[in-house]
């Protein structure tokens, strides 16, 4: 009984996060300014992390959680680099 509730909850969460990813892709495509697109990429990274964590829960393996941690670090550095490029026009000084 508990396993089926967990399976349903994971399925529902994956559908919600996938819908959120689709909406973020729409914002990335339509975003009127560069700042909107940067925020869309950052939010897309966060939603991808959530999806990877949900897969880790579903398959009960720790490697998905390590992948989510690496994705979070790369996403943070990427967002900072995009913002710095938007403000100054150069990433490396």
N, C-alpha and C positions, 0 to 999 in steps of 0.2 A: 504494500500500500504506500509506504513512504517513498519507495523508489519511483513509483509512477507519478507521485506529486512532484518530486524533484525533476523528473524528466519533463513534465508539463511546464514547470516553472522555467527550466532552462530553455525549452523551446520557445516559450513566450518572450523571454528576455532576449534571445537571439533574434527573433522577429523584430522586436522593438529597436534593438541596436542596429539591425540591418536597415530598417526604415530611417533611422536617424542618419546613417551613413549616406543613404540616397538623398536625403534632404540637404546634407552638407555638400554633396557633390553638386546639387542644384545651385547652392549658394556660391560655390567655387566657380561654377560656370557663369552665373548671372551677376555676381558681385559687382556693383558699380565702381568701387574703388579698390585700390591695391590692399588697403588695410582690411577690407571685407574679405578679400581672398586669403590674406595671411591668417585671419581668424578662422576662416573655413578650413584651412589646412591644419591648423592647430587643433580645432575641434574634431576634425576627421581622424587625426592621430589618436586623440583621446578615445574616440569611439572604436577605433581599431584595437586599441589596448583592451578595452572592455570586451570586445568580441574574442580576443585571444584568451583572456582570463576565463570567459565562459566556456570556451573549448577545453581549457585546462581543467575546469570543474567537471565537465561532461566526461572527459576521458581519464580523469584522475591521474594525471602525470605532472610532474614538477617542471618538465622542460618547457611547457607553455608559459609558465609563470616567469621563467628566466627570459624567454623571448619577449614577454610583455615588458619586463624591466629594461631590456635593451632598446625596445621600441620607444619607451618613454624617454630614455636618455637621448636617443638620436632625434626624437621629435622636439625635445626642448632646445637642443643645440641648433636644429634647423630653424625653429621659430625665432630664436635670437638672431641668427644670421640673416634671415629674411627682413626682420625689423631693422637691423643695423644697415642693411643694404638700402632699405626704403628711406631711412633718415639721412644717411651720408652718401649713398651712391657707391660705397666701397666697403668690402667686408674686412679685408686685411689692411691694417695700417702700417 
